Amino acid sequence: QVQLVESGGGLVQAGGSLRLSCAASGRTFTTYYMGWFRQAPGKEREFVAGMYWSGGMPSYADSVKGRFTVSSDNAKDTVYLQMNSLKPEDTAVYYCKWVTYGATAYWGQGTQVTVSS
């Protein structure tokens, strides 16, 4: 089992920045992949950014490329999402997803990000 705790959401004006954190505990030695997803009201959950625990190039949705950066601190079992130049359309509940080598996926509880125009 992997437990995830997200933090860092809030209200920000357009053009501002926020950093989300997702701290994992439990069987984190089984981590294979970490990702961030978001879900806006009335819309399906969508991929935002992701990376492999072992390293390599992160991947991003086209809508956030150049503005968002995903990173990790493996010693702290934490993944981050730095969000810059935020837009009102970035408003959503953001979830982290943790995938193990056994292909089991765990989700965080979600954190609200609201960008005002």
Secondary structure, DSSP 8 states (H G I E B T S, - for coil): -EEEEEE--EEEETT--EEEEEEEEESGGGEEEEEEEEE-TTS--EEEEEEETT----EE-TTTTTTEEEEEEGGGTEEEEEE-S--GGG-EEEEEEEEETT--EEE---EEEEEE-
